[in-house]
Each structure stands twice: as C-alpha cells, then as structure tokens.
Amino acid sequence: MFTGIVEELGEITAVENLGDASRFRLRGPVVTEGAQHGDSIAVNGVCLTVVEHEGDEFTADVMAETLDRSSLGALAVGSRVNLERPTAVGARLGGHIVQGHVDGTGAVIARTPSENWEIVKISLPENLARYVVEKGSITVDGISLTVVEAAAGHFTVSLIPTTLALTTLGLKLPGDPVNLEVDIIAKYVERLLGSTGAKP
C-alpha cells in the first residue's frame, strides 16, 4: 500500500521490449536504498516489482495489461517518473490509501498559473466519474491530490509549488497522459450497496 506522497523524481534509463511486456530500468537513489528483489515501488502510481537492483537503479517488468491500462507504455529513456516506496506499518498516512492499481488514464487539458499555486484541469473517463467528488481524494501519476472541481468529463486539482517542483506534474503539458487511481473506499461502498440492493 502507498499513500501518494512522492519520494523522488526518478528517470527511465533503459527500456527493453519483451514482445508482450516491457522491462524498464529506472534511476532513483532514494527508493533504491535498501531495495531487494521482489520489493514494490510505485512508478507514476503503478505498483511494480523490483526484478534487479544495482547501485541507484532498479529494473521492473511491465506486462501488457499494465501497459494497456496505464500511461507507462508512453515512457522512453529520459522520461521523468514519480517514485514511492510502500508505506511502513505505523507510519503517518500523509496522503490517502493508494493501491498502485491504475483505474485508467486521463490527459492534462489546461494549466492556469496563479501567484502561489497552479490549477490543472485533467480529463476524466466516463466510467470513473462517479468515484470523483469535490474535496475528495484522487491519485494522479501516483500523487495524492484533493479534487477542487468535479465536472462532466474532467476534474481540477490545485498544485502547490512543492508538488510542481518535485513531481512530474510540474512538467506535464496539455495533451500529456496521466495515470488515475480513484479512491478505493468509494469502489468498495458501491460494491457493497449493489450487493445488498440498497440505494445510495
């Protein structure tokens, strides 16, 4: 489990096409400290497994399902990525409960800078819209964010200077894809209400 608090901005150093999968090599001095084979690391919000680890780099295999469902297939050598290790039991939950299981992708629609923050509008797939509410939580490229506005086909988030400087959202341009993971609690509530026939 993750919390959506990005630990560092890493970099893709190699991409190997395996046919129905890809193998990425990534650089991240913080997240590789003490890393071992089989550990989990979230890459742009996608939970990946460490295959090899050497120095400040690690490799991870990404299967076709993940490439199809997320924006990882668009990554290339030199791409910057958000990296986060799983949260430790007993640690502070700085963001919200994040599984690293991407529900779909959106795209940056527009950016509106202000003096001390920036509003970013992101497209929202129709099948995810019911899980996104104003002042609720959403994960964008692995970053735990608060929804400012939830509208038909899009939502907005407000980014502070720290988020702009230390994550990929400071680099994204209109049209760039982003990974989206909605609040798992909302999905469980929907499933439970559906199984009991209760009306929300």
C-alpha positions as CSV (number, residue, x, y, z in Angstrom):
1,M,0.0,0.0,0.0
2,F,1.1,3.5,-0.8
3,T,0.0,7.0,0.3
4,G,0.5,9.0,-2.8
5,I,3.3,11.1,-1.3
6,V,6.1,11.0,-3.9
7,E,9.5,10.4,-2.5
8,E,11.6,11.5,-5.5
9,L,11.5,12.3,-9.2
10,G,13.3,9.4,-10.9
11,E,14.3,8.7,-14.5
12,I,13.9,6.0,-17.1
13,T,17.4,4.9,-18.1
14,A,16.6,1.9,-20.4
15,V,13.5,0.3,-22.0
16,E,13.6,-3.3,-23.3
17,N,10.7,-4.5,-25.5
18,L,9.8,-8.1,-24.5
19,G,7.0,-8.6,-27.0
20,D,4.0,-8.8,-24.7
21,A,5.8,-6.9,-22.0
22,S,8.5,-4.3,-21.4
23,R,11.4,-4.1,-18.9
24,F,12.2,-0.7,-17.5
25,R,15.4,0.3,-15.8
26,L,14.9,3.3,-13.6
27,R,17.2,5.5,-11.5
28,G,16.1,6.6,-8.0
29,P,18.7,6.9,-5.3
30,V,16.1,7.3,-2.5
31,V,13.8,4.4,-3.3
32,T,16.6,2.0,-4.1
33,E,18.2,2.4,-0.7
34,G,17.9,-1.0,0.9
35,A,15.8,-2.3,-2.1
36,Q,15.7,-6.0,-2.7
37,H,14.4,-8.4,-5.3
38,G,10.6,-8.6,-5.0
39,D,10.1,-5.3,-3.3
40,S,7.3,-3.0,-4.6
41,I,7.9,0.5,-5.9
42,A,5.2,2.8,-7.3
43,V,6.2,4.3,-10.7
44,N,3.8,7.1,-11.7
45,G,1.3,5.4,-9.5
46,V,1.7,1.9,-10.8
47,C,2.9,-0.7,-8.4
48,L,5.9,-2.5,-9.9
49,T,8.1,-5.3,-8.6
50,V,11.9,-4.9,-8.4
51,V,13.5,-7.5,-10.6
52,E,17.1,-6.4,-10.2
53,H,18.8,-3.7,-8.2
54,E,22.3,-2.3,-8.7
55,G,23.5,1.0,-7.2
56,D,20.8,3.6,-7.6
57,E,19.0,1.8,-10.3
58,F,16.4,-1.0,-10.5
59,T,14.6,-2.9,-13.2
60,A,10.9,-3.8,-13.3
61,D,8.9,-5.9,-15.8
62,V,5.6,-4.4,-17.0
63,M,3.1,-6.8,-18.5
64,A,0.7,-6.0,-21.4
65,E,-2.3,-5.4,-19.1
66,T,-0.4,-2.7,-17.3
67,L,0.9,-1.1,-20.5
68,D,-2.7,-1.0,-21.9
69,R,-4.3,0.3,-18.8
70,S,-1.7,2.9,-17.8
71,S,0.5,5.6,-19.4
72,L,3.7,3.6,-18.8
73,G,3.8,2.5,-22.4
74,A,4.5,6.1,-23.4
75,L,7.6,6.3,-21.3
76,A,11.0,6.4,-23.0
77,V,14.7,6.8,-22.0
78,G,15.0,10.1,-20.2
79,S,11.3,10.3,-19.1
80,R,10.9,11.5,-15.5
81,V,8.7,9.5,-13.2
82,N,7.3,9.8,-9.7
83,L,8.7,7.1,-7.3
84,E,7.3,6.0,-4.0
85,R,8.1,3.0,-1.7
86,P,5.2,1.3,0.1
87,T,4.2,2.8,3.4
88,A,5.5,1.1,6.6
89,V,3.1,-0.2,9.2
90,G,2.7,2.5,11.9
91,A,3.9,5.3,9.6
92,R,1.9,8.5,9.1
93,L,-0.7,8.3,6.3
94,G,0.3,11.6,4.7
95,G,-1.9,11.3,1.6
96,H,-4.7,8.6,1.3
97,I,-4.9,4.9,0.7
98,V,-3.3,4.2,-2.7
99,Q,-3.0,0.7,-4.1
100,G,-0.9,1.3,-7.1
101,H,-3.6,-0.3,-9.3
102,V,-4.4,2.3,-12.0
103,D,-8.0,2.5,-12.9
104,G,-7.5,4.4,-16.2
105,T,-5.8,7.3,-17.8
106,G,-6.7,11.0,-18.3
107,A,-4.9,13.8,-20.0
108,V,-3.9,17.3,-19.0
109,I,-6.4,19.7,-20.6
110,A,-5.2,23.0,-19.3
111,R,-3.0,24.7,-16.8
112,T,-3.9,28.0,-15.1
113,P,-1.0,29.5,-13.1
114,S,-1.5,31.8,-10.1
115,E,0.9,33.6,-7.9
116,N,1.4,30.8,-5.4
117,W,-0.2,27.8,-7.0
118,E,-1.5,26.3,-10.3
119,I,-4.8,24.9,-11.2
120,V,-4.6,21.9,-13.6
121,K,-7.6,20.5,-15.5
122,I,-7.5,16.8,-16.3
123,S,-9.8,14.8,-18.5
124,L,-11.8,12.0,-16.7
125,P,-13.0,8.8,-18.3
126,E,-16.8,8.4,-18.0
127,N,-16.5,5.1,-16.2
128,L,-14.5,6.7,-13.3
129,A,-16.6,9.9,-13.0
130,R,-18.9,8.5,-10.3
131,Y,-16.0,8.0,-7.9
132,V,-14.7,11.6,-8.1
133,V,-16.2,14.2,-5.9
134,E,-15.2,17.7,-4.9
135,K,-12.8,17.7,-1.9
136,G,-12.4,14.0,-2.3
137,S,-9.1,12.2,-3.0
138,I,-7.7,11.1,-6.3
139,T,-4.3,9.8,-7.4
140,V,-2.7,11.4,-10.5
141,D,0.5,9.8,-11.6
142,G,1.0,8.4,-8.1
143,I,0.4,11.8,-6.4
144,S,-2.4,12.0,-3.7
145,L,-4.4,15.1,-4.6
146,T,-7.6,16.8,-3.5
147,V,-10.2,17.4,-6.2
148,V,-11.1,21.1,-6.5
149,E,-13.9,20.7,-9.0
150,A,-15.5,17.5,-10.3
151,A,-17.4,18.1,-13.6
152,A,-18.6,16.1,-16.6
153,G,-15.6,14.7,-18.3
154,H,-12.9,16.4,-16.2
155,F,-11.8,17.5,-12.8
156,T,-9.3,20.1,-11.5
157,V,-6.6,20.0,-8.8
158,S,-4.7,22.8,-7.2
159,L,-0.9,22.3,-7.1
160,I,1.4,24.0,-4.6
161,P,5.0,24.9,-5.5
162,T,6.4,21.8,-3.8
163,T,4.3,19.5,-5.9
164,L,5.2,21.4,-9.1
165,A,8.9,21.2,-8.3
166,L,9.2,17.7,-7.0
167,T,6.8,15.7,-9.2
168,T,6.0,15.1,-12.9
169,L,3.0,17.4,-12.7
170,G,5.4,20.3,-12.9
171,L,6.5,19.0,-16.3
172,K,3.2,17.9,-17.9
173,L,1.9,19.8,-20.9
174,P,-1.7,19.9,-22.2
175,G,-2.3,16.7,-24.0
176,D,0.1,14.6,-21.9
177,P,-1.4,11.5,-20.4
178,V,-1.6,10.8,-16.7
179,N,-2.5,7.7,-14.6
180,L,-5.6,7.9,-12.5
181,E,-6.5,5.8,-9.4
182,V,-9.8,6.7,-7.7
183,D,-10.5,6.2,-4.0
184,I,-10.7,2.5,-3.2
185,I,-13.2,3.3,-0.4
186,A,-15.7,4.6,-3.0
187,K,-15.4,1.5,-5.1
188,Y,-16.0,-0.8,-2.0
189,V,-19.0,1.2,-0.9
190,E,-20.5,1.0,-4.4
191,R,-20.0,-2.8,-4.5
192,L,-21.5,-3.3,-1.0
193,L,-24.5,-1.2,-1.8
194,G,-25.0,-3.1,-5.0
195,S,-24.8,-6.5,-3.3
196,T,-27.5,-5.5,-0.7
197,G,-29.8,-3.7,-3.2
198,A,-29.5,-0.6,-1.1
199,K,-30.0,2.8,-2.7
200,P,-27.0,5.2,-2.4
